[in-house]
């Protein structure tokens, strides 16, 4: 991976972080412009490896029941080689200002786009696993320039899209352990470094966990966490399901289904370096292991093949599979006790996604002020139905105070 600095400096580039030690020094507080420029030799190597793929023997029936089908892999590899254009992805990402900074010893990559609208609220968007910051590129225009996208000036946001440490260009990973709570503290430092006295957060999957940790942290000026899932589960307490109806039991059945196909959770949580060896040596292995894009909704996913290949290519070209899968392992061993979040929270539940059960969510989060349910969209709603995500963000943050400049 090679990256050259852009010529557009961020207005907050000279901001320094309060506090002592290396994390508070001017050197680590520096914000450096960044551009994605993957060497052509890396792309050539990828094409050569794809051309030498040894596909697995298809299981009888070759369906998603057994994992990623060989027929799917063959079709995707053909498109990867002949129809997918990484340089176009690069150009689309490089159209937005990107930066690097160092926080807690960790290089953090982020996109930062300021709205032209005065008084725009600041919003930090956190991506999924196995996704990346690329998930949110199509949300930047509607969020920062709402008037041009069917909204009003009051809907405007300044947008910050960081890459979770160990993902994409937030590498190499600094000394761990890295948990989602530590990422949340890092995001708070990043937003203060950019000059924001108040901000909100949004995320799905890993991004939802980071955003909830920000709500738990609930720093001064926090405008709320907007998430697509609150991962609240049965506790075993007597009577906790009293009053449940068909909707809640259907959500529990969906959870049981996901547990039956979520083998990567067990692998990442127990032997992350073992699985990373295969992912780091085979782009098709990385593609197959990213099956969540296709199978989460049990056949309902609306993520396009180009959107899948964008994410898989980024993981491959940055060689970040080992550090991306490590979070399952560290979270399982963090020793953190469950806590009730008292931060302002909004939830958007999409039809083919994890179905958050409201009674459990309200048990674990005392300040849920917004709840919306949508008849379409899935786990990767920012890719599948970006307009609905933008609309729900506008609704939730409309009642939050304006950003303090």
Secondary structure, DSSP 8 states (H G I E B T S, - for coil): --EE--S---TTTT---SSSSGGGSHHHH--EEEEE---HHHHHHHHHHHHT-------TT--GGGSS-HHHHHHHHHHHHHT--HHHHHHHHHTS-EEEEEETTEEEEEEEE--SSTT-EEEEEE--SS--GGGGHHHHHHHH-GGGGT--GGG-EEEEEE--TTSTTS-S--SS---HHHHHHHHHHHHHHTT-SSEEEEESTHHHHHHHHHHHH--TTEEEEEES---------TTTTTT--HHHHHHHHHHHHHHHH-HHHHHHHH-HHHHHHHHHH-HHHHHHHTTHHHHTTTS-----HHHHHHHHHHHHHHT-HHHHTHHHHHHHTS------B-S-EEEEEEEES----HHHHHHHBTTEEEEEEEEEEETTHHHH-HHHHHHHHHHHHTTS-----
